[in-house]
Amino acid sequence: MMSRAALATPRNRAGLCSILACLATGGAAPVPAALAEPAEAAALHAWDGGDDPPSLERWVHAHLRRADADIAHVVAVRGTRTVANTLRPYDDAVNELSLATNQASVLYGVGATKELRDKAQALTQEANTASTALSLNQPVYRALAALPTPADAATRHYLERTLLEYRLAGVDRDDATRAKVKALQEKITELGLAFERAVHDDVRTVVAEKRQLDGLPADYLAAHPADAEGHVRITTDPPDAWPAEKFANSAELRHDLFLAAGSVGYPANAETLRALLSARSELAQLLGYPSWADFAMADQMIVSPAHLRAYLQKIDDASREPAAREAAALLAFAREREPSLTQVSNADARYWQEQYRRAKYSFDSQSVRPYFPYAAVERGVIATASRLFHLDIRPLSGVRTWHPSVTTYDVYDGNTRLGRIYLDMHPREGKDKWFSTQPLTPGVHGRQLPEGTLVCNFPGGTAGDPGLMQYGDVVIFLHEFGHLMHHVIGGQNPYAGEAAFNVEGDFVEAPSQMLEEFFHDYGVLASFAHHYQSGAVLPRELYERMSRADTYGRANDEQRQLMYAAVSLDYHTLPPATLDLDAVYRRDFERFSTDAFVPGDHMWASFTHLNGYSSNYYTYVLDKVIALDFFAQFDPHDLLGGPAGVRYRQAVLAPGATQPAAELVRDFLGREVNLDAYRRWMLAEFDAASTISSAAR
């Protein structure tokens, strides 16, 4: 998952008062008395000068003032405009605003104290306001539009896309309209941050009896000792809730945990989300779009909601029938054990899928957990990416970060340092509860190296706890590391605005989902999947059973992704004033899921993608198809050593945002993307079953 900062564009960020002076008159921003004087020095990292709210505020304001000075340089040019005197200082301003926004946003989610997180939330909004102001600054737009067409294709693409974003933001509207845009963007940012913060801060707890813990792994039970009354407290944090929902034999406990997790952010976020959807709708209509979804897709690969609906129908056509077969097999299995069942409950789906995999494939998910202790997985994921992309990722010590648990690495290509990555990987009080990749610094070739962080909530992180991970956790780790490599490798371009995450937003999940697929190779796993006690390598026979079991449920997973895409699209196309959040969610759930809906499930209240991706959650579905087509180009007998890794790095990752995403796809595939690899992947379980059946005959 990408962060809210990474997904921002000039038209959905928000603003800075000194730059806003130009909005009332359409004139230039104030020009400093001595333009020749460099702006004040500002540290690269918000935490370098201290981890208290005043230090963060000083740091953010220093970068916003530097952005002010850069913008003043742009509008002060007299005579012929050039890339050097106009686009370069404009991009310098983009860089300063990105630094302020990215790092305040990260600290808003991971700051060590509530006071720091509160201040970071306010400063994130302030930095976003500065970006909105820049996107509405007519003198800057006119300056960029006056540039002669650059001869360099990458620079030309950057300029053309920047001008497009300006027009989409409403820069060419009258003063009154631009003032309304600015006010609505500020409101959207404030509401989006409030929506996410409510999720961060709302940790629910279920009190279980010891008798309800049957089926849970021994290490999980050891980490959750009973109190004097025999009660065990399980929170809705993923390392607590997910294993219990998957392994606990108690239907009562599974139901209670499911509803607790489905109530996070509720009811507080109902009012917040409705206000957010209303503000977005108002902004879109102000700018001439019938809905926010039309507005948000205008600069994406998918182009429009009409194109999206046609595309999603293709995915539905490909996945619905195999999903129905999977569901029928699961229900028949569950009824053998509980004859009264007429439908598998959504609260029990993970449990019954686990039981089905154990029976059909002789695979117990708990059997592989001892081979995935957190520290070994971290080393293994890093080693896999290093081999695949021909990099050297070196651990660092003594680096100041925002929390003692954060680990730091530098990324090298030979002797050339490409960037730095930070891993903040375990839950703690007040920290963002999800899994995401967040940029910290954009890359500017020869001037500034890209840096980024993973913010995750995996098991482990405390003394004596090996942090045994489910195999799905390892896939998530690979996914997020794919984002991180995209950011670093694609951050070696001349301009901050050409950084990898500035490519079309509905392409950014393709590199992450592509790297997930490397989990399904025994050679990759055997390099790090070693038993945390004995050191034994994951047995090939166990791996093969795991791989066969993992093919089950893929079509239903794709139907679930369609459900999420439908919810995000419907919430952003239906009239907000009359939108029934629960009813629309349930309707879309029942359209795509064969599981029984659980009354009281308010998943949408903690669905933070509604802030980051807004209407565009479809990105995961679109990019899954692209990612699988990418992965199909690798040699299955030599995934890490073949030539495809270097070619992929050069054609897809390294260009960053210097080309349209569709060109990146064509450059690597040599053709347009198609559904062939996607269909093979989704039908792998049925193909394997057919092969086994034929062999038996």
N, C-alpha and C positions, 0 to 999 in steps of 0.2 A: 504494500500500500504506500502511496505517496502522501507526503504531508500537505497540509493546507497551504503552506508557503510555497512549496514546489509547484503546486498546481495553479498558483495565482497567475493572472495575466494582467496587462495594464488596464483592462476593462473590468476586472472584478477584484482589484485591490482597493485599498482605501487611503488617506492624506495629510499634508504638512502646511501649517498656516502661512509661513513666509512665502511659499510658492503660490498659495491661493490668492495672493494679492492681485495676480494677473487675471483672475477669473471675472472680477467685477467689471473691468475696463477692457479686457482683451489685449492689454498691453504687455510689455515684458516684465519679468520678475525683477525686483531691485538688483542693481549691479553693484557689487562691492567697490569701495573707493579705490582699492589697489588690486586690480585683476592680476597683476604680475606676481602678487604675493601668494604663495601656496597656502591652501587651507591647512588648518591645524592638524597635527599628527593625531592619528587615532589607532589604537591597538587593533589587531586583526580579530581577536577573540573577546567576546563580552566578559568572559570570566577571568581574563588575564589580570585585571586590576582589582578584583575582589568579587565576592559572591553575595553582596548585599544589594537591596533595591536601589539605594542612591548611586552606587557604582554602575549598575546596569543602566540607570537613567542617563547618567553622564555619557556612557559609551554610546548608547543609541543616539542621543542628541548630537554628539560629535559627528557621527556618520551622516545624520540628516543635514547638518550644516555643510558638510563637505559636498553632499548632493546639491544643496542650494548653490554653492559656489560653482560647481560644474555646469548647472543649468544656466547660471548667469553668463558663463563663458559662451555657451551656445548662442544665446540671444544677442550677445554683444558684438558678434562678428560683423565687420563692415567689409564690403567688397565681395569678391568671389568666394562662394562657399565650397569647401572641400571635405573629403572624408576626414582629414586630419583636424580641421578646425571646427567641424560640426558633429560628425558621427562619433568621433573619438570622445569628446567631452560629454556627449549625450550618453554614451555607453559607460563612461566613468560614473555618471549619476545613477545609471541603472545598477552598477556594481555596488555603490554605496547604499542604495535603497535595499538591494538584495541582502547585503550583510546585515543591515539593521533588522529587516523583516525576518530573515531566516533564523538568526540567533535569538531574537526575542521570542519568536514562535517556539523554538526548541525549549527554551527555559520556561516558557509558559506550561509546557507539558512535563518537564523533568526537574524543574528547580527544587532545591533541597528543602525550602521552607514555603509555607503558604504565603508569607509576605512577598517572597521573591516571585512566586508564581502569579500573585495578584498584580504586582508591578509589571511583570513580563506580559501579562494579558493586556494591560492598558497600553504598553509601549508597542506591542504588536499592532494594535489598532491604530496607534499614532503613525507608525511606519507605513502601514497600509494606506492611510490617508494621504501620505506623501506621494505614494505611487499613483493614486487616483488623480491627485492634483497634476502630476506630470502627464498623465494620459489625457487630460483636458486642457493642457497648456497650448493655446493656439500659436503663440510665437515660436515655440519649439517645433510644433508640427509644421509650420510654414518653413522653418529653417531646414528641416529634414526633407520636406517636399521639394525644396529648391536645389537640392544636391543633384549634380549630373549623375546619370546612371553609372554606377561603378563597373569597371571592366571585370573585376574579380567576381566569379559566379556566387561564391559564398557570401561576400559582402553585399552583393546585389540582392540575394535572397533575404538577408537580415534586414536590409533597408525596406524592401517591399513588404515584408511581413510586419515590420514595425509600423509602417504607414497604414496597413490594413487594420491593425489593432487600434490605432488612433481613430480611424473612421468608425470602427465598430463601437468604440468608447463614447462617441458623440462629440468629438472635438470640433466638428464643423457646425454644431448647433449654436443657437443664439445664447446670449449670456444667461438668460433666465433658465433655459433648458439645462445648460451645463451646471448651473448652481443646483438645480434639482437632482441631476445625476450625482453630483458630489455628495449631497445630503443622503441620497439613497444608498450609495456605495458605503458611506460611513455606517449607516444603519445596518446594512447587510453584514459588514465585517463584525460589528458589535454583537449582533444576534448569533452569527456563526460561532464566534468565540464562546459566547455564553452557552450555546447548545453543547459544544464539546466539553466545556468545563464542568457542566452538570454531570456528564458521563464520567469524567475523570474522578470527580469527588464522591460519586455515589457507589459505594461498595456495599452490597447486601450480604447478609450472613444467614445461613440455614443451620439450625441446631439439629444434629442427627443423634439418634441413639446408636450405641455400639452395635446393636443387632442389625442396623440398616447398612452397615459397612461391609457386609459379606460380598466378596468378589473383587474388592479393591486391592491393589498391589501392596506388598509388605512394606516397601519403602514409603509409600503414601501414608499408610497407617502409622508408621513410625514418626512421620512428620506432623501427624494430626493426633496427638495423644488426647485421651478422654480426660475430662475434669473429674472432680471428686464425685459428682453425681452421675458419671458415666456418659456425659454428653460430649459430642465432638462438633466443633464449629467449622463450617466450610464456607468460604467466601465465594463471591462471583468472579474473582480474579481468575483468568484462564488456567494457571497451573493448579488451582484448587478445583474449579468447577468441571473442567473438561474431562479429567479422568473419572470423576464420580459419575457424570452423565453417561460415560461410555462403559464403565465396568461394574458399577454398583448393581447388585441383583434386586435391590429394593425399588419397586416401581414408585412407591411413595416418596422416597428420597429423590429419585430422578425427576419426578413431577415438581417437587418443591424447589429443587435447584433450577429447573427449566424456567419456572415462573419467576423466581428471584432474578435470574439473569435477564428474562424478558421484561422485567419491570424497572431495570436500571434507567435512570433519567426520567421516569414517569412518576407523577403526572406533570412535573415542572416543565419538561420540554415540549408539552403539547402547545402551550401558549407561545413559547419561544419559536418553535418550528412554524407554526401558522403565521406568526409575524414575519419570519424570515422568508417564507414562500410568498407572502403578500408583497413584501418589499421588492423581491426579485421580479415578480410579475409586473409590478408598477414600473420598475426600471425598464424592463424589456418593452413594454408597451409605449413608454415614453420615447424610446429609441426606434419605434416603428416595427417591432416584432410582435406577433400574436401571443407568444408565450415565452417564458424564460428558456425553455428547451430549444426553441427556434434560435434565440439569441446565443445560447451557450454552445450550440453546435455549428454556428456559422463559420468558424475558423478551424473546424476539426476535419479529420479525414472523412467522417460520415456525412458531413455537410448539413443535414437537416433531420428533424424527427420523421419525416416521410421516408427518407432513405433508411433511417434506423429501423423503422417498423418493418420495412421490406426485408432488411438483413436479419432481424430477429426471427422473422417468420421462417427463413431458411434454416436457422439453427433449431427452431422448434420442430420443423419438419424432419430434421436429421436426428433429433434426440428423443422425441416424444414416444415413438413406438418401442425403442430399446429401453427407455425408462419405464414404460409400462410393464415390460417383461421382467425387469429387475424387481419392480415393486410387487408383482404377482408372486414371484419366487420367494420374496421376503415374507409376505403375508402368509403364504402356504406353510412356510417353515415355522413362523411364530404360532400359527394355529395348531400345529402339531404339539406344541408345548402348552398353549393356552387356548383350548378349543372355543372359548366364548368370544375370542377376538373377532371383530368384523373389519377393523382397520387399525393399522399401526399408528399410534399417537406420535405427533412431532416430538413430544418430550421423551419418547422411548426409541426414536429412530436410530440414534447412535448405538444404543445398547443392542437392539435386535440385529443391526448390521454386523456388529462385532460377533454376536453369537452365531449368525449365519456364516460368517467367514471361518469361524472355528470349526463348524460342522462340515461345510462343503469343501474347504481348502485345508483343513487340519492346521489352521494358523490362528494362534492366539496373539493378539497385539502385545500383550504383556511379555511374551517370550523374547521380543527383540529389544525391549526397553533397557535391559542391562548392557546392551552393546552400544547404547547411545548416551553415555554420560556427557553432560554439557561441555566440559572442557575439551574432550576429545572431538566432539562435533565441531566446535569452533575451529580447532586446528585443522580438521578435515575439510571443512567448507573453504577455508582460506587456501589450503594446499590445492584443492580442486580448481578453484578460480585461478590460482597462480599458474598451474600447468596449462589450463585451457587457454588463457589469454597471454601466456608467456611473460608473466610478471613475477616480481619478487616482492612479497608483502612481509615486511619486517616488523616485529613487535618493538614497542618503545617503552621505556620506563622513565619515571620522574617527570612526566608531562602533566601540567596542570589541566584539570578538567572540571566539570560542574559537579562531579560526585566521585568519591573514592572507588566505587565499583566499576567505573568506566575504564575499558582497556583501549589502547591506542596503537595504531599501526601506520607505518609509512609505506607507500606503494611505489615501487621502482620498476623501470624498464631498463634493464642493464644497470648502468651507473646513473641514469637520469631519474630523479625523483619526480613522480607524476602527481602525488597528492597525499592526503592523510585521511584516515578513517577512524571513527570512534564507535565502540560497541557498548551500549547501555542496555543490558540484556535481561535483567531480572526485575520482578515487581518490587515496589516499595510504596509506602504510604504517600499519597498525593500525586504519584506519577501517572502519566497517561497509561491506560490499561490495555492498549492494543499493540499492534505490530506495524511499524512503519519505517520508511527511510526518509531522512530529512537532510537537505543540503545545509551546510554551514557557510561555506564560501564558494562563490562561482570561480571557475578557472579563467584566467586571462593570460594567454601564452606569453612567457617571458616576464610577467609582472606579478602574478598571483596564482598559487596552486589551488585546485579544487579540494574541498574538504566536505565530508558528510558523515552522518551518524545513523546507526540503526537504533531505534527505540523499540524494544521488545519486552515480552513478559514470559520468558521461558523458566522452567524449573531450575533450581539451584541458586547459587549466590550466597549461601550461608554455610558456615563452617560445618563440616561433617556431612553435608548433603551433596551427593554426587550429581544431582540434577538429572535424573534419568528421564529422557525425552521419549515421547511417542514418535513413531516414525513420521507422522504428519507434521510434528514440530520441526523435524529435520528438513522437510520439504519447504515449510515456511521460512526457515533460515536461508535456504538456498534462494528462495524467491526474493527475499529482501536483499541478499547479497548481490543478486543480479541487478537490482536498482543501483546499489552502491557502485558496482563496476561501471555501469552505464554513466553515472555521474562523473567518476574519476577519469575514465578513458575518454569520454566525450567532453571533457572540460579542458582540452588542450588547444582551443581555438583562440583567435586574436581578440574576441570580444566576449564580455560577460553574457551578453544577450544571445550568444551562440551556444551556450552551455546545453548539455544533453537534455535537461528537463524542460528546456524551452521549445523542444520539438512539439508537434501537435499533441495535446493532452491525451487523446485517445490512442496514442502509440506507446505511451510510457510503460504500460504493463507487459508489452511484448518481450523485452529483454529479461524481465524478472521471471515471467512464466516459462521462458525458454530454459533458463538455468535450472528450474525445478526438475526438468526431465532427466537431469544427470543423476538424480537419486535412483533411477531405475537401472543402473548399471552396477553389476557386482564388483567389477574392478575398482570403480570409484568408492563404493561403500567399504570394501575390504581393506582399503588403505587407512581407514580410521575407525570402523565399527568393531571395536575390541571390547570384550567383556570388562566391566569396570573393576572386577575383583581378580579374575584369573588372567586377563590379558588375551584370552582366546579370540581369534578372528571370528566374525559372524559366519556360521557354517553356510556353505553354498546351498545346501538342501533347505535350510530355514529361509534363506534369501529367496529361493525360487518359490516356496510356498507363500511368502509375503508378497512377492510380485504378482502371483496369480490372484491372490486375495485382493490385492489393490486394484485390479481391473474391474472388480465388482463395484457397481454404484456410480460409475463415471457419468452415465447418461442422466441419472437422477441428480447428480451434482450440477450438470449443465442446465437441467430444468430449474434447479434452485437459483442458479445464476440468472436465468431468464426472469425469475420472479423478482429478484433484487433489481434488475434492470427495469422491469415494468413498474415497480413501486417508485423508483427515482424518477422515471419518465412521467408517470401519472401524477405524482405530487407536483410536478413542475409544468403540467399542461392543464389540469383541471382548475376551475376557479377557486382560489384559496379561501374565500369567504364561506363557501358552502362545502368545502372539502371535509369529509369525515375520515380522519386519519386512520382510525381502526378499521372502518368498513372497507376502504380501498386496499389497505394492507391485506386484510383477510380475503378479499376478492381475488387479488393477484396471487396470494398464497394458494388458494384452492384451484386457481386456473392451472398452476404449474406443478403442484405437489399432490401426490397420492396419499400422503400422511394426513392424519386427522388433525385439524386445527385445534389448538388448546386455548379455550377461552381464558382471557386474562393476559395473553401474550401481546405485549406492546413493543415488539422488537424495534420498531421505527424510532422509538424514543432514544435508543442508544446507537442508532445506525449513523455513525459519524461521517460515513461517506456522503451523506446528504449535505454536509457542509463542504467537504473537500472536493467531491466530484459533482455535487448538485444533481442535475438531471442526467449526468453522463456516466453513471455506473456501468452502462453497457460496455465501457472500455475493456473490462475483464473478458467479456464474451468475444468481442472483436479480436482482442489481442491473443486470446487462447488459440484461435485458428492460425494467426500469424506465427505464434511461437512454435506450434507443432509443425508447421511447414518449415520453419527455420531448422528445428531439431532434426527433421527428416533428412537434411542435407549432410549431417555428420555420419561418419563411418561407424556403424554400430559395433564393429570389432576393434575400433581404436578411437573412441570418442575424444580422448584428451590429447592424443598424439598425432592425429591426422591433420591435414591442412585446413580443414573447415574452421577451426578455432581462430586462426590468424586471419583468414578471409572474413569471418564474421566480425571480428574486432575491427578490421579496417573498413568494412563496408557498412556496418550497422551502428557500431558504438562510437568509433572515433569521429565521424562527422558531426556528432552532436546535433545542433539545430541549424547546420549550414545548408541543409537540403530539406525539401518536403519529405515527410515520412514515407509516402508512397514510392518515392525514388529510392530510398534506403532499402525498402523491401525488394524492389525490382533489381537493384544492383546486386543484392546477395542471391536472390533466387534465379535471376535471369528471366523472370516472367512475372505475371501477376499472381498473387496468392490464390490458392484454391482450397476446397474443403477435403481433399483426398486424405491427407495425413490426419486431419481431425476425425474423419469417419473411421479410419483404421484404429486410431487411439480409443475412441469411444466404444467400438465394437470388439475390442480385444478380448473381453471376457467371454463373449459368445463364440468367437473364433477359437479360443483356447478350449472351451467346453466341447465344441464340435470336433476338434482334433482329438481330444481325449476319448470322446465317444466312438469316433471312427477307429481309433487304435484298439479300443476294447472289443469292437466287433471283429 
